[in-house]
């Protein structure tokens, strides 16, 4: 009963915060001529919220409370990304630059593209981009032919790009994702993958039975996720929500961990402007989620004993970061996932405007 009550409280608190939304407004122009761009795409990265610019280049986009990366794109122009919040979202003037076709042609001529890349690396890419769990088995890329694969023998690295937006259908969580893939890279030496890009979520249509299944699957994907963790740290509900934090000291073997009994101590946790929370910590943090067992497939693939009863992830922090009320945080390049969260890929991703079910 205690577990159900605390999750109910956290969900209700987030719903209340999300209702305090704001509207992003601005105008999109050509950087050279100053002329308005009609029909430019404007959306919150990793959300279901988007719009297009009107005939005079202006746009209005209503957003729930929190922070977002606002993505602005237009055919033939370079995509621009602006970090916004309730105090920096009005009267934005966005000047887009036209793409330099000559540089693109030079890059193509001098590339090391693998001509049969999809056949050689397609499954490997899917496993490291979409995932290998139950949700991944029900997620597919509808247009894999737009993928381009590049392999560097010198660096022992695979890179993947896309000529067009990837169209991904997640039948487990009920989303269609349009993903502007900037770059996917896998370093075979350390066995690490990193991908960057701009996902936009759309809810799939479905009957009542399908909607109920998606709602349950989304809740399952949310509980214990990094999004859940960030919102819990922001709202000071880590313990009640099932999370425990430990500092990792790996300066000398064997590696030692020390429990962080008060993750809201003033030496770590600071409220700054606009009620954002700054986490002042550099190093590694071990995050244990105690309210749910890890996926058996994760244990098997990583040769971890099946008696492990908790989901364990590590955050490698090269610098501090800031959390906003919807779980969005920055700078995301300073936070590297290791362990359970790194195993969870796009098939388990939820948008920043997702609101958890209060009854679970």
Secondary structure, DSSP 8 states (H G I E B T S, - for coil): -HHHHHHHHHHHHHHHHHTS-EEEEEEEEETTT--B-TT-EEEETTBS-EEE--TTSEEEEEE-SS-EEEEEE-TTB--EEEEEBTTB-SSEEEEE-B--HHHHHHHHHT--B-TTHHHHHHHHHHHHHT-SSHHHHTEEETTGGGEEEEEETTTTEEEEEESS-EEEEETTTTEEEEEEEEEEEEETTTTEEEEEEEEEEEE----HHHHHHHHHHHHHHHTTSHHHHHHHHHTT-TTTTTEEEEEEE-SSSS-EEEE-S-TT-TTTEEE-GGG-EEE---EEEEEEE-SS---HHHHHHTT--TT--SEEEEEEESS-EEE-TTS-EE-GGGEEEEEHHHH--GGG---TT----TT-
